[in-house]
Amino acid sequence: MSETSKVKTIGELAALLDAARAANRDARPIVVHCHGVFDLLHIGHIRYLQKARELGDLLVVTATPDRYVNKGPHRPAFNEKHRVDSLAALDCVDYVAVNEWPIAAEAIRLLRPEVYVKGAEFRDHKTPELLAEEAVVHELGGRVEFIDAVRSSSSHLINQYLSQFDDATDEYLRAFRSSHTLAEMIEWVERARGLRVLVVGEAIIDEYYSCAAIGQSAKAPILAARYESHERYAGGAIAVANHLAGFCRQVDLLSMVGETDSEEAWLRDQLKPNVDARFIAKEASPTIVKRRYLESYFQLPMFAINFLSDVPLSDDEQAAACRQLEQIDQYDAVIVTDYGHQMLAPRVVDQLCAGARFLAVNTQSNAANKGFHTISKYPRADYVSLAEHELQLECRSRNGDLGQMLMDVGQRLYATTIAVTLGKRGCLCYNRRAGLCEAPALATKVVDRVGAGDAFFGFTSICAALDAPLDILAFLGNVAGAEAVAVVGNKQTMEPLPLQRHIESLFK
């Protein structure tokens, strides 16, 4: 059988197996099914598939589609066509298909294998996906087998020989792996489960309008574009709360919406189930909407329009916000995402600084507030995260030593830990005990930088609240940032399993 004739769609493969069973009713073929990413086919895979073939009459293999490979934004190294073509080239494999779902459970239901096979490493460490797949196999009357074969991780080989990182980042990862273990990283992530967190900040709706440029207007020197589509996502403090909801047992949110065009119902629909939100309404103002117009072919930004009112909160509105903060000492961490759109007024800031047991703060500089919104509005914080230009603005220094500026700002705010994000250069962090720690960026796929700072800030805030070692805080923050820049805006939020898989891929 030729390699190309072995490659089927899931539907074609299901029909083919049904026909084979119908044609051999007295001696039904035993179908063996293997499933995985198979990102770099190696001797371990080959021995595994050969042994699987010995368990039956037909060996079918399904590969995870590119869009569902959750080993980090730098994976898969080989696209799904290359992966299935490599599998089809093996004599022991009868048929190959690209799966259509994140896990194999639905494929198993369609293919109805008598034997479902996984590697021996899964026998004692069953993932949630495998447990779901096992349940379907048993429901259909099949069995699950675990095969011992030559073990060699695709992720390890890719990291060693096909790394998408530069030499400096590879050296950083080798040094980090020599100092820490994967189990240690996962333990710090799981420790966050016990935290009770309050997120405070403005609600923002991020909109993306895709347009096709059609030329210059005939009547004015302006670019004309044709509308094609648009998407909207919950951003601002809502995005940070959603990021943390998968990792912390309880996340409360205090946010601001507009009295006019509030869209509160839509915003509530975007919240994760374990996020408990309270909103204060700002009089005569809309809920903040930041709309970006993109040229659809290259997905490059053309311009942006903000719908907002930067009128300060009234005394009554400040009092209402302060009433919501009367019991903030019950939280393990209060995380303030201050976008500078007037929710965090002086009385509110004073109450946050006076009442929070652990206070993490980010003051974002943007087009509406640049030059008027710096971290110095907070007299105290335990953890601070700023972008490079925000730190430079605070220190009124474009070319100063970043390490010294970090230490100076941290000292003024009595902060134990402070971090500055450096875009594609990673981050620089300072802790009173550990000193300075620099970590390179871990992103290999940059789709949109919007929301990356929020992901980094949110995740490093809980690391700081847990008093994680500074190098671990920087590493995990950069993993979170790499996850965020791989998607448009806040289209997806951080989830424990993809984040864990991303970390695992970097440790192999």
Secondary structure, DSSP 8 states (H G I E B T S, - for coil): --HHHHEE-HHHHHHHHHHHHHHTSTT---EEEEEE--SS--HHHHHHHHHHHTTSSEEEEEE--GGG--S-TT--SS-HHHHHHHHHTSTT--EEEE-SSSSSHHHHHHH--SEEEEEGGGSSS--HHHHHHHHHHHHTT-EEEEE------HHHHHHHHS--S-HHHHHHHHHHHHH--HHHHHHHHHHGGG-EEEEEEEEEEEEEEEEEEEEE-SSSS-EEEEEEEEEEEEEEHHHHHHHHHTTSSEEEEEEEEEEES--HHHHHHHS-TTEEEEEEEEEEEE-EEEEEEEETTTTEEEEEEEE-------HHHHHHHHHTTTTGGGSSEEEEEE-SSSSS-HHHHHHHHHH-SSEEEEE---TTTTTT--GGG-S--SEEEEEHHHHHHHHT-SSS-HHHHHHHHHHHTT-SEEEEE-GGG-EEEEETTTEEEEE----S--S--TTHHHHHHHHHHHHHHTT--HHHHHHHHHHHHHHHHTSSTTSS---HHHHHHHHHHHH-
